[in-house]
């Protein structure tokens, strides 16, 4: 569904602070039909620039790609006809009704008026918008507006749907609701979905595979579980008295596979593969040394641990962001279907 090879984008700027910024430097992407793939990266990593290239909003400097069966450079109109795109911000006119927005979007994509009148109620029912036909979009809640954005991206029944931060700014209930709709789209329609998000739990819960981008290139890809397996073991925290931290740490370092042993504030933290299998022995050793364990916590590796391992920072830490800002200010081609 998406085949990209060597996709790159360079920005040139004039003036005293001019120069060249390589926002994306040779990205290779292969996504099969029916997959739900997450695209993650810190701010400024090249995520938005890549997404805008794949959706024909920004011309690549180099490379080639086929999106939904159409050549990205030779047939951008064909790409736009076959994809849906849900941008980060609300994409509706505040003075239009929900029905007007959906019908107009359908007509722009070439649906006849009679077909649009059938398609609009179907989508409104599927995305829990029924009964809101006459409401102005500015009166909708955040969750309702995001579901409307998704409906606009689906009006022409695309083979591939791009979702750019679809749940950003939503409350937990609205986010969970939208997750359910995304799962159903994939399960019932076999649709291919390409998702960018800063919510790691969202990527973990929804995605078949994850692509990690940093400094303009793909640095890792795999299932959520395979990526988390790259982190060296589970994280274990043992709470003991401050005066017993050194003795506890001495016991921990003798555990096979234990690493990253840290002591602070009455806590001894370390990583070890298969923490549940080593804890009985640790507790016996502490009991023999007459060190009472006041607390014990085990945390499996998370995607945030993966980001820290791969990039030296967590996903939510702000990066340079320069390339993304320049991309947002760059003139883009007409996107009419």
C-alpha positions in Angstrom: 0.0 0.0 0.0 3.0 2.3 0.6 6.4 1.7 -1.0 8.9 4.4 -0.5 12.6 4.2 -1.3 15.2 6.9 -0.5 12.5 9.5 0.2 14.2 12.8 1.1 13.3 16.4 1.7 15.8 19.3 1.9 14.9 22.9 2.7 17.0 25.9 1.6 16.8 29.3 3.1 18.3 32.6 2.1 19.5 35.5 4.2 21.9 35.9 7.0 20.8 32.7 8.7 20.3 30.9 5.5 21.5 27.4 4.7 20.3 23.9 4.1 18.2 21.7 6.4 17.9 18.0 5.6 14.6 17.3 7.2 14.3 13.8 5.8 17.3 11.9 4.6 16.5 8.8 2.6 13.5 7.1 4.2 12.5 3.6 3.1 8.9 2.5 4.0 7.0 -0.7 3.1 3.4 -1.0 4.3 1.2 -3.9 3.2 -2.5 -3.6 2.6 -4.6 -4.0 5.7 -1.8 -3.0 8.2 -2.2 -0.5 10.9 1.2 1.2 11.2 2.4 3.8 13.8 4.9 6.4 12.8 6.7 7.8 15.9 9.5 10.2 16.5 10.5 13.1 18.7 9.7 16.7 17.7 11.8 17.8 14.7 12.6 14.2 13.7 11.1 14.4 10.2 7.7 12.8 11.0 5.5 15.6 9.7 7.6 16.2 6.6 7.5 12.5 5.7 3.7 12.4 6.2 3.2 15.5 4.0 5.3 14.0 1.2 3.3 10.8 1.3 0.1 12.7 1.1 1.3 14.9 -1.8 1.3 18.1 0.2 5.1 18.5 -0.1 7.2 17.5 -3.1 10.2 15.2 -2.2 13.7 16.5 -3.0 14.8 12.9 -3.8 13.6 9.3 -3.8 10.5 7.6 -5.1 7.3 6.2 -3.7 4.1 4.4 -4.7 1.1 5.2 -2.5 -2.2 3.3 -2.8 -1.0 2.0 -6.2 -0.1 5.4 -7.7 3.2 6.9 -8.3 3.7 9.8 -5.9 5.5 12.1 -8.3 3.9 11.1 -11.6 0.3 10.8 -10.5 -0.3 12.9 -7.3 -4.0 13.3 -8.2 -4.4 9.5 -8.3 -2.8 9.3 -4.9 -5.2 11.9 -3.5 -8.2 10.2 -4.9 -7.3 6.9 -3.2 -6.2 8.2 0.3 -8.0 9.9 3.2 -6.1 12.4 5.4 -7.1 13.5 8.9 -4.8 16.4 9.8 -3.8 17.4 13.3 -6.1 20.5 13.5 -9.8 20.6 13.1 -10.4 20.8 9.4 -14.0 22.2 9.3 -15.7 25.5 8.7 -17.1 26.7 12.0 -20.1 28.2 10.3 -21.1 25.1 8.4 -23.3 22.3 9.7 -22.1 18.7 10.1 -24.1 17.5 7.2 -23.0 20.4 4.9 -19.3 19.6 5.6 -19.7 15.9 4.9 -21.8 16.4 1.7 -19.4 19.1 0.4 -16.4 16.8 1.0 -18.1 14.0 -0.8 -18.9 16.2 -3.8 -15.3 17.4 -4.0 -14.2 13.8 -4.2 -16.6 13.3 -7.1 -19.6 11.6 -5.4 -22.9 12.4 -7.0 -25.5 14.2 -4.8 -27.6 11.1 -4.5 -24.6 8.9 -3.5 -23.4 11.6 -1.0 -26.9 11.6 0.6 -26.6 7.9 1.2 -22.9 7.9 2.3 -23.2 10.8 4.8 -25.8 9.1 7.1 -23.8 5.9 7.0 -20.7 7.6 8.2 -22.6 9.6 10.8 -24.1 6.4 12.2 -20.7 4.6 12.2 -18.9 7.4 14.0 -21.7 8.2 16.5 -22.5 11.6 14.9 -26.2 10.7 14.2 -28.5 13.4 15.4 -25.9 16.2 14.9 -26.7 16.9 11.2 -27.9 20.4 11.8 -25.4 21.4 14.4 -22.8 24.0 13.5 -19.3 22.4 13.7 -18.2 25.1 16.2 -20.7 23.8 18.7 -19.4 20.3 18.8 -17.3 18.9 21.6 -13.6 18.0 20.9 -14.4 14.3 20.6 -17.3 15.0 18.2 -15.1 17.3 16.0 -12.4 14.7 15.8 -14.9 12.0 14.8 -16.2 14.4 12.1 -12.6 14.9 10.9 -12.3 11.1 10.5 -15.6 11.0 8.7 -14.4 13.6 6.3 -11.3 11.5 5.6 -13.5 8.5 4.9 -16.3 10.0 2.8 -14.9 8.7 -0.5 -14.1 5.2 0.9 -10.3 5.4 0.6 -8.0 2.3 0.6 -5.5 4.1 2.8 -6.2 6.5 5.7 -3.5 8.8 7.2 -4.2 9.9 10.7 -2.0 12.7 12.0 -2.2 12.9 15.8 -5.9 11.9 15.8 -6.5 12.0 19.5 -4.3 15.0 20.5 -6.0 17.2 23.0 -8.9 14.8 23.7 -9.9 13.6 27.2 -9.2 10.0 28.1 -12.9 8.9 27.4 -13.0 10.6 24.0 -9.6 9.1 23.1 -10.7 5.6 24.0 -13.9 6.1 22.0 -11.9 7.1 18.9 -9.6 4.1 19.4 -12.6 1.9 19.2 -13.7 3.5 15.9 -10.2 3.1 14.5 -10.1 -0.6 15.4 -13.5 -1.1 13.8 -12.4 0.6 10.6 -9.6 -1.8 10.3 -11.6 -4.9 11.3 -14.7 -4.3 9.3 -13.3 -2.6 6.2 -9.8 -4.1 6.0 -8.5 -0.5 5.6 -4.8 0.3 5.8 -4.1 3.0 8.4 -0.9 5.1 8.9 -1.0 6.7 12.3 1.3 9.4 13.9 0.9 9.9 17.6 2.7 11.2 20.7 0.7 8.9 22.9 2.9 5.8 23.4 0.0 3.8 24.9 -2.0 4.5 21.8 0.7 3.1 19.5 1.2 0.1 21.8 -2.6 -0.7 21.9 -3.5 -0.1 18.2 -0.5 -0.7 15.9 0.6 -3.9 14.2 4.0 -2.4 13.5 5.8 0.8 14.5 8.3 2.9 12.5 10.6 5.1 14.6 12.1 8.2 12.9 14.8 10.4 14.3 17.1 13.0 12.6 15.3 12.4 9.3 15.8 8.7 9.0 14.1 5.5 10.1 16.1 4.1 13.1 14.0 1.2 14.1 10.9 -0.7 13.1 9.0 -3.7 14.3 6.0 -4.8 16.4 5.5 -3.0 19.7 6.6 -6.2 21.6 9.7 -6.7 19.4 10.8 -3.1 20.0 10.3 -3.3 23.7 12.3 -6.6 23.7 15.4 -4.4 22.7 15.3 -2.9 26.2 17.6 -4.9 28.5 15.1 -6.4 30.9 12.3 -5.4 33.3 12.7 -2.5 35.6 12.7 -3.4 39.3 12.5 -1.0 42.3 13.1 -2.2 45.8 12.2 0.1 48.7 14.5 -0.3 51.8 15.7 1.8 54.6 18.3 4.5 53.6 20.9 2.9 55.8 20.4 -0.5 54.0 20.7 0.7 50.4 24.4 -0.2 50.0 23.9 -3.7 51.3 20.8 -4.2 49.1 22.7 -3.0 46.0 25.5 -5.5 46.9 23.0 -8.3 46.8 21.4 -7.0 43.5 24.7 -6.9 41.6 25.1 -10.6 42.2 21.9 -11.4 40.4 22.6 -12.9 36.9 21.8 -10.4 34.2 21.2 -7.4 36.6 22.3 -4.1 35.1 21.9 -0.3 35.6 21.9 -0.6 39.4 21.0 2.8 41.0 20.4 3.8 44.6 18.6 6.9 45.8 16.0 8.0 48.4 15.7 4.6 50.0 15.2 2.9 46.6 17.4 0.4 44.8 16.6 0.3 41.1 17.9 -2.1 38.5 17.1 -3.9 35.3 17.0 -7.7 34.8 15.5 -10.0 32.1 12.6 -12.0 33.4 12.2 -10.1 36.7 9.5 -12.4 38.1 11.7 -15.4 38.0 14.5 -13.8 40.0 12.4 -12.1 42.6 12.0 -15.1 44.9 15.8 -15.5 45.2 16.2 -11.8 45.8 13.6 -11.8 48.6 15.3 -14.8 50.2 18.7 -13.1 50.0 17.2 -9.9 51.6 15.6 -12.0 54.4 18.9 -13.8 55.1 20.6 -10.4 55.4 17.8 -9.2 57.6 16.9 -6.4 55.3 13.1 -5.8 55.2 11.7 -4.9 51.8 9.3 -2.0 52.3 8.1 -2.0 48.7 8.7 -3.9 45.5 7.7 -2.8 42.0 8.2 -4.4 38.6 7.7 -2.5 35.3 7.9 -4.1 31.9 9.7 -2.2 29.2 7.6 0.5 27.6 7.9 2.3 24.2 9.2 5.3 26.1 12.1 3.1 27.3 12.6 2.2 23.6 12.8 5.8 22.6 15.2 6.6 25.4 17.4 3.7 24.3 17.3 4.6 20.6 17.4 8.4 20.7 18.7 9.3 24.2 15.5 11.2 25.0 11.8 10.4 25.6 9.2 10.9 22.9 7.7 13.9 24.7 10.9 15.8 25.1 11.0 18.6 22.6 13.6 18.4 19.9 14.9 21.1 17.6 11.6 21.3 15.7 13.2 23.5 13.0 12.6 21.2 10.1 9.0 20.8 11.1 8.4 24.5 11.4 10.0 25.2 8.1 7.9 22.4 6.5 4.7 24.0 7.9 5.7 27.3 6.3 6.6 25.9 2.9 4.2 26.5 0.0 2.3 23.4 -0.9 0.5 22.4 -4.2 -3.2 22.5 -4.8 -4.8 19.5 -3.1 -8.2 19.4 -4.8 -9.3 15.9 -5.7 
